[in-house]
């Protein structure tokens, strides 16, 4: 009985507890409706804000992307777009991230002031444009070398990126580089200085997350053809467990002691410089734009979508972000006797950025003239001359033939004064094509576009046909001298850049023919020396060392900006034969589909 009674009690307690639990659950469900709705509303608002911020940032990125920005007449609108995103979506985070004392200690006063600013400037937008441009270029080089041995893939890609930068930026005499520019202009026109090569290579490597630094000796060198003893600056690239050397002046990887080839495929490591006083006392410098140290760049880098991802920020000594500091990374790669503690910031990017923002009126005119050929070709709408020479407000049926001819002659004279309608306006097709090319467009369509631009730039006169006195009249009007000069420059440039596109597509034979055509048709053009050197290197890659030696021996090396590079190549080639006819008479390369 006690057992039965106990069971009854337990059942009643259990039933009571279940009922109480049901009541509590029911009460909880009825009371939680409002908080749940609030949470849903807050989540919806947060998602809406996130979507708006993403849209603002995507809009800003599309504005400072290389091709759209190249034709932007008002850069301040792009700056406003970036700052609009910042003010609405990221300003509080930027303000919360201050530059660490360790990072600040490495920066100059001007760079620290630039990096500490919250708002973006026009210099920042230019830097962002360059980052996207070199990101796309380096990605294209990486893609073009797919399929190589995975054990040496990175080294081969770094070498190909270096060669691409050297081909893209041919050297000019120092006297012709007195217009201060950023990194974009030398890549665009294809001419620049050794500094430009160093800067472009360093920034492109950063986009592949490969570290490098510049080793600069105070000793100018002995004038020989050995990079180790002749050069004063070498770029050191950290690849795996070694640090590879590249000579930006000679345009070659530094060879190992037992490598006598003209085209170096396996660069020497930094160990070859150990024990040499001129290099052991050299300065170690970090290649980076002043804007890359700014927390605002870090915040933008973290907010970019995957499709737009780029390396915008460099953590120097640590303390501003969770990114492993560059000094720590390089510390593992720099052997004795050098020390990471002696690393400093290479001053050239800062100096050039400051100088480009304060160019003189004369320099601005030189700058405009330098970029003017890229406005080609001049394009115009189809002209209906009969309509242009007819005044709709006049009843021509009531006019005599003499009066009608006089009226039309006056209208024709007025038309000739309207240069835009008659001669056309700059289309900037060459500019857009070139920006796309230096951003890594290696597609066949690039060659086709350059060829079409070249054909369009050949026009030297405008033809007008109209009816007068019942007869068809034809007028040929020469284009003005200024337009002809622009388009003639574009003819040579588009042909030379066609050869560069063919090289990027590994079509060496066709590129050789294109370069020869360029030299023959435009012997006074600015890229002739670069065309000779590039053609020689292509001949070497095709096994025609003797032809390459003959070609280089015919150069006027005393006046050539690439004379050191020519001397380097000749020192590793067979003795030139008498004359250079052999190089010019080489059998033409087999025509490929894209050359046709």
Helices and strands as residue ranges (DSSP letters): H 2-31, H 33-64, H 66-70, H 75-89, H 91-96, H 101-104, H 109-116, H 122-144, H 153-168, E 170-171, G 174-176, H 183-189, E 191-192, H 194-207, E 212-216, H 227-230, E 233-239, E 242-247, E 252-253, G 270-273, H 277-280, E 283-286, G 290-293, H 295-303, G 306-308, H 326-331, G 340-342, E 344-345, H 348-356, H 361-371, G 372-375, E 378-379, H 385-388, G 396-398, H 401-417, H 419-423, E 425-426, H 429-438, H 444-456, E 461-468, E 471-478, H 481-504, H 508-521, H 528-541, H 545-553, H 563-570, H 581-584
